[in-house]
């Protein structure tokens, strides 16, 4: 099961678990849902197609916003599989 929970400013092992889940989703080309803490302090739930990890950021296509985005990995509070239905399915 692809699920990770990350408390903001968490321990190395917790952050490493989130990072592993992100890499797995990238490798498997799997859509995921994330709970994200924005710079304004508000949390949002996003469905994304992760593309790459670059430094401290996740580069992804955000299906929620319909645009490419970069997410600070330390601000990703939770990662879990997304149920994305394809049009015509």
Backbone as CSV, one residue per row, in Angstrom:
resi,resn,N_x,N_y,N_z,CA_x,CA_y,CA_z,C_x,C_y,C_z
1,UNK,0.842,-1.177,0.000,0.000,0.000,0.000,0.882,1.234,0.000
2,UNK,0.560,2.166,-0.842,1.313,3.405,-0.936,0.657,4.433,-0.042
3,UNK,1.191,4.610,1.153,0.668,5.582,2.090,1.806,6.063,2.965
4,UNK,1.879,7.337,3.172,2.881,7.883,4.081,2.275,9.092,4.768
5,UNK,2.655,9.283,5.990,2.206,10.444,6.750,3.442,11.170,7.233
6,UNK,3.454,12.461,7.097,4.624,13.263,7.424,4.177,14.434,8.277
7,UNK,4.659,14.517,9.493,4.370,15.721,10.266,5.374,16.766,9.823
8,UNK,4.919,17.989,9.617,5.810,19.036,9.145,6.994,19.161,10.101
9,UNK,8.164,19.316,9.538,9.416,19.367,10.312,9.586,18.077,11.116
10,UNK,9.374,16.957,10.429,9.392,15.654,11.083,10.803,15.092,11.174
11,UNK,10.901,13.902,11.712,12.179,13.234,11.848,12.691,12.786,10.481
12,UNK,13.967,12.480,10.431,14.584,12.034,9.184,13.906,10.782,8.655
13,UNK,13.595,9.817,9.513,13.001,8.557,9.049,11.607,8.770,8.477
14,UNK,10.830,9.674,9.072,9.496,9.965,8.534,9.593,10.662,7.185
15,UNK,10.488,11.639,7.074,10.675,12.343,5.803,11.191,11.384,4.745
16,UNK,12.069,10.464,5.143,12.616,9.485,4.220,11.511,8.563,3.699
17,UNK,10.534,8.218,4.544,9.410,7.384,4.120,8.580,8.104,3.061
18,UNK,8.298,9.372,3.266,7.555,10.154,2.279,8.338,10.197,0.973
19,UNK,9.624,10.434,1.052,10.469,10.493,-0.137,10.451,9.162,-0.887
20,UNK,10.514,8.056,-0.168,10.447,6.730,-0.799,9.115,6.539,-1.513
21,UNK,8.020,6.965,-0.889,6.701,6.835,-1.506,6.606,7.692,-2.770
22,UNK,7.193,8.877,-2.727,7.180,9.746,-3.906,7.973,9.111,-5.049
23,UNK,9.162,8.572,-4.737,9.977,7.918,-5.761,9.258,6.698,-6.336
24,UNK,8.581,5.940,-5.486,7.845,4.773,-5.962,6.726,5.191,-6.917
25,UNK,6.007,6.240,-6.568,4.928,6.728,-7.432,5.480,7.223,-8.769
26,UNK,6.637,7.868,-8.735,7.277,8.319,-9.982,7.661,7.109,-10.830
27,UNK,8.317,6.136,-10.205,8.750,4.930,-10.931,7.575,4.163,-11.519
28,UNK,6.476,4.087,-10.758,5.291,3.342,-11.202,4.336,4.191,-12.043
29,UNK,4.688,5.461,-12.251,3.842,6.410,-12.978,2.420,6.412,-12.419
30,UNK,2.351,6.478,-11.096,1.076,6.396,-10.380,0.637,7.776,-9.902
31,UNK,-0.621,8.105,-10.125,-1.183,9.325,-9.555,-1.285,9.143,-8.046
32,UNK,-1.055,10.220,-7.330,-1.166,10.175,-5.872,-1.984,11.365,-5.397
33,UNK,-2.454,11.261,-4.172,-3.063,12.400,-3.505,-2.117,12.811,-2.398
34,UNK,-1.990,14.112,-2.232,-1.157,14.627,-1.154,-1.968,15.618,-0.333
35,UNK,-1.628,15.689,0.925,-2.103,16.761,1.787,-0.904,17.688,1.908
36,UNK,-1.097,18.942,1.524,0.021,19.871,1.400,-0.207,21.115,2.254
37,UNK,0.830,21.512,2.961,0.800,22.726,3.769,1.396,23.855,2.945
38,UNK,0.558,24.792,2.535,1.010,25.907,1.714,1.774,26.935,2.518
39,UNK,2.426,27.831,1.817,3.208,28.874,2.482,2.325,29.821,3.302
40,UNK,1.031,29.838,2.985,0.092,30.674,3.743,-0.427,29.985,5.003
41,UNK,0.020,28.747,5.244,-0.399,28.015,6.439,-1.652,27.183,6.267
42,UNK,-2.285,27.244,5.100,-3.486,26.454,4.833,-3.104,25.108,4.224
43,UNK,-3.857,24.077,4.590,-3.633,22.764,3.996,-4.603,22.557,2.841
44,UNK,-4.114,21.863,1.827,-4.948,21.515,0.681,-4.714,20.059,0.338
45,UNK,-5.723,19.463,-0.264,-5.588,18.103,-0.774,-5.476,18.218,-2.284
46,UNK,-4.439,17.611,-2.842,-4.187,17.689,-4.274,-4.036,16.300,-4.858
47,UNK,-4.530,16.119,-6.065,-4.246,14.921,-6.840,-3.191,15.316,-7.853
48,UNK,-2.070,14.596,-7.841,-0.946,14.962,-8.696,-0.389,13.758,-9.436
49,UNK,0.275,14.061,-10.548,1.069,13.071,-11.271,2.523,13.455,-11.021
50,UNK,3.205,12.756,-10.111,4.579,13.131,-9.775,5.513,12.857,-10.957
51,UNK,6.402,13.801,-11.207,7.317,13.690,-12.348,8.762,13.491,-11.921
52,UNK,9.197,14.214,-10.896,10.593,14.117,-10.458,10.755,14.743,-9.082
53,UNK,11.793,14.296,-8.397,12.219,14.940,-7.159,13.496,15.687,-7.505
54,UNK,13.500,16.971,-7.207,14.656,17.818,-7.503,15.001,18.596,-6.243
55,UNK,16.082,18.204,-5.602,16.455,18.838,-4.343,15.401,18.590,-3.290
56,UNK,14.848,19.671,-2.746,13.833,19.546,-1.695,12.419,19.692,-2.234
57,UNK,12.257,19.545,-3.557,10.944,19.754,-4.178,10.486,18.566,-5.011
58,UNK,9.168,18.390,-5.017,8.529,17.424,-5.895,7.979,18.194,-7.084
59,UNK,8.446,17.838,-8.275,7.881,18.410,-9.495,6.764,17.492,-9.934
60,UNK,5.597,18.063,-10.174,4.429,17.247,-10.491,3.459,18.042,-11.348
61,UNK,2.600,17.296,-12.037,1.469,17.934,-12.708,0.295,17.809,-11.751
62,UNK,-0.260,18.939,-11.350,-1.372,18.954,-10.404,-2.673,18.828,-11.179
63,UNK,-3.364,17.702,-11.008,-4.644,17.495,-11.665,-5.720,18.376,-11.042
64,UNK,-5.548,18.734,-9.779,-6.507,19.595,-9.099,-6.483,21.002,-9.706
65,UNK,-5.294,21.545,-9.912,-5.139,22.900,-10.450,-4.961,22.903,-11.977
66,UNK,-4.777,21.713,-12.550,-4.564,21.553,-14.000,-3.367,22.361,-14.493
67,UNK,-2.254,22.205,-13.757,-1.041,22.948,-14.106,0.170,22.285,-13.447
68,UNK,1.357,22.490,-14.021,2.569,21.990,-13.369,2.804,22.744,-12.066
69,UNK,3.320,22.036,-11.086,3.595,22.633,-9.785,4.873,22.035,-9.207
70,UNK,5.476,22.773,-8.287,6.603,22.273,-7.498,6.199,22.375,-6.034
71,UNK,6.286,21.262,-5.316,5.876,21.199,-3.916,7.106,20.987,-3.031
72,UNK,7.234,21.764,-1.969,8.304,21.560,-0.999,8.007,20.245,-0.273
73,UNK,8.934,19.309,-0.351,8.693,17.970,0.197,8.419,18.017,1.695
74,UNK,9.106,18.884,2.424,8.865,18.990,3.873,7.442,19.443,4.194
75,UNK,6.752,20.053,3.232,5.385,20.522,3.446,4.329,19.528,2.982
76,UNK,4.758,18.377,2.490,3.819,17.320,2.126,3.531,16.539,3.402
77,UNK,2.302,16.641,3.888,1.933,16.039,5.165,1.492,14.595,5.036
78,UNK,0.936,14.220,3.880,0.484,12.845,3.664,0.537,12.531,2.173
79,UNK,0.796,11.249,1.873,0.832,10.752,0.499,0.036,9.457,0.467
80,UNK,-0.884,9.356,-0.499,-1.610,8.103,-0.654,-2.071,7.954,-2.092
81,UNK,-2.421,6.719,-2.505,-2.802,6.491,-3.892,-4.066,7.272,-4.256
82,UNK,-4.134,7.676,-5.499,-5.311,8.409,-5.984,-6.141,7.488,-6.848
83,UNK,-7.433,7.657,-6.749,-8.362,6.956,-7.632,-8.737,7.930,-8.725
84,UNK,-8.044,7.831,-9.838,-8.285,8.728,-10.962,-9.008,7.936,-12.028
85,UNK,-10.186,8.411,-12.400,-10.925,7.731,-13.446,-10.621,8.405,-14.775
86,UNK,-10.392,7.593,-15.790,-10.106,8.114,-17.115,-11.419,8.371,-17.846
87,UNK,-11.435,9.422,-18.643,-12.632,9.734,-19.419,-12.916,8.593,-20.383
88,UNK,-14.188,8.225,-20.451,-14.588,7.141,-21.334,-14.447,5.779,-20.711
89,UNK,-13.998,5.717,-19.480,-13.829,4.418,-18.804,-15.068,4.045,-18.024
